[in-house]
Every structure is written in structure tokens, then in C-alpha cells.
């Protein structure tokens, strides 16, 4: 990624959710990533809707596309094709929205590292090495490590990809709500920032786990610790069951209001995670553009 692309921008609009939006519009595959093969036109449509809504960066539909997860779903033989078709779906839309960047989306393994679980660090490194090598056969602009709930796994993924590929990489750690904002494994925000400082990571992120109001508070704490550029994607509230369907409780107005607060405190890259749709991104862009003209 050429960082000069963003130098003169006060903010950069990211896309919203892929998995929950696929489900919302009726895709019922065994995993969201299989849509890249079974229903690529739906994935292309989602990318198109986000770009049309104002997203300047879109993420490939590859969050759970690693051999470890896909093996459990009996999709291991489609591993490489899922990633490449995920890129192709995004790249097709880039032909219409020339300035949009494509980020290769990489999620965690879904396992607890030894000694809390059975998977060893060497196996984790092998999994992410393989994913990185397939992305190198595409033209993604950079990689995003999303929704990692264990700082130690994030470190392994980041270090492996940094060493074995040439990509610019943005790491994102997910925090639980509460005044301390710890990860699932109990790591503190301070631990994350310290590691980012030691590794000279210039853009750091957090996504999922928190609604937009909670993310506002997390961003305030981050700003007390570092001036690094921030990549932030909150959820649209918590999932609730309504008339037999999963819905997210945070409406567009509240989500946009809180995202605006975060941009005002220095968040440069802003978008949405679970429960958000192109409507959230469109309203976010419109409100930011209005505010930018008068206040930024």
C-alpha cells in the first residue's frame, strides 16, 4: 500500500460487514467464504454496494479462509480457490471504482494457542504463511489481520507475514467491553500498544467485539497511549433475536454519531463490522463530508 494515497485525507472510509450482510440478504452456505465460489455475483454485489456508498477500501471475503478452519468444514480442497476468487470478486468492482484499494482479509485460526489449547505456535505460523503466499499471487494492495482475540496469535500472524511476504500489514485486535478493555485472553491495551511500538507498526486497529459507543471509549484510551494512525470498525451494537432472525440493536444514526466522534479524536480509517450494511457506510460518509466542510 502506498501511504501517500492517504496523506492529504482527514479520514478514509472503510467498508462494512461481509459475513452478517451475506446472511441478511439470504446466502445460506456452510461458511461466508464459500460464496466466492458458489455465489460470486452476490459477493461482487456487496463490494459494489459498499463502493457506491463511499467506501475507499474494501476487504476480500476471506476472513475464515485458512486451511485449518476450512478443513473442519470439509472445504480444505477449495482453500486456494476461495482466496483467489475472493480477490477476483473485489477486483472486478475495482474496475468500476478505480481509486478503491483492496485489502486481503485474514482472520484468526479460531483455536487457543498451547498451553491453553492444543495448537502449537509452529502450526499457527505455517497456517498464516500459506495464506500469505496465496495472497501474493493476487493483486491485493495490503493485508488486514482482523478480529484477533489473542495478542500472541496476532504477533505470530503479523511476524510470519511480515517476514515471508512483501505486504504492508495492518493488525487489528478485538477487545471485550469493560473499563479495562482486555482481550479474550486477558491482555491489556497497553500490551498491544507496546508491541506495536516495538515493531514500528504505523497503523494499528481494532474491530468487532464492541458497539460504536464502547469503541469511542476504547479510542480515547488508545489516544492516551499513542498517536499512531487508527483503523477502527465497530459492530452495529449487539446481536439480538427478533422474529426468529438475528438483528443488531444499534441504529444507523447512533452508529454514525459515534463514528463521527472517533474521527474527531483522530481516527483516520473508519468503517463497520458485524451488523453494518452499505446504508451505515453511506450515512457515515455523508455525515463526515458535511462535518468536514465546516469543522475539520
Secondary structure, DSSP 8 states (H G I E B T S, - for coil): --GGGTTT-S-EEB---SHHHHHHTT---SSGGGHHHH-HHHHHHHHHHHHHHT-SEEE-S-TT-SHHHHHHTT-GGGHHHHHHHHHHHHHHHHTTSTT-EEEEEE---SS-BTTTSSB-HHHHHHHHHHHHHHHTTTT-SEEEEEEE--HHHHHHHHHHHHHHS---EEEEE---SSTT---TT---HHHHHHHHHHTT-SEEEEEEEEEHHHHHHHHHHHHTT---EEEEEEESS-EEEETTEEEES--HHHHHHHHHHHHHTT--EEEE-TT--HHHHHHHHHHHHHHHHHT-
